Amino acid sequence: MKLVHDWKDWPKWTSTWFEAAAVAFFSTIILAPEVILQVWAVIPDELRSEIPQSWLKWIGVVLIVGGSIAKLIEQPWLGCKGREK
């Protein structure tokens, strides 16, 4: 196994942010589901009524897929083009 040349920048990668959010989301659902219910209760009624409940089950999946897509997109703030050497 060989690391990518810019492995030290992994905290800056957008894909890392998406994956960390997915881990946090799924961990919260598993370990403290009441927190999700408390967060949902704090959201204003007007906003809650705009979010279809069927979308809620897809939040984690969207975060994981977003992380995969982010790996394919150039991230200029990293100071390099793609994953070139």
HELIX and SHEET records of a PDB file:
HELIX    1   1 TRP A    7  LYS A   12  5                                   6    
HELIX    2   2 THR A   14  LEU A   31  1                                  18    
HELIX    3   3 PRO A   33  VAL A   42  1                                  10    
HELIX    4   4 ASP A   45  GLU A   50  1                                   6    
HELIX    5   5 GLN A   53  LEU A   56  1                                   4    
HELIX    6   6 ILE A   59  ALA A   70  1                                  12    
HELIX    7   7 PRO A   76  LEU A   78  5                                   3    
END                                                                             
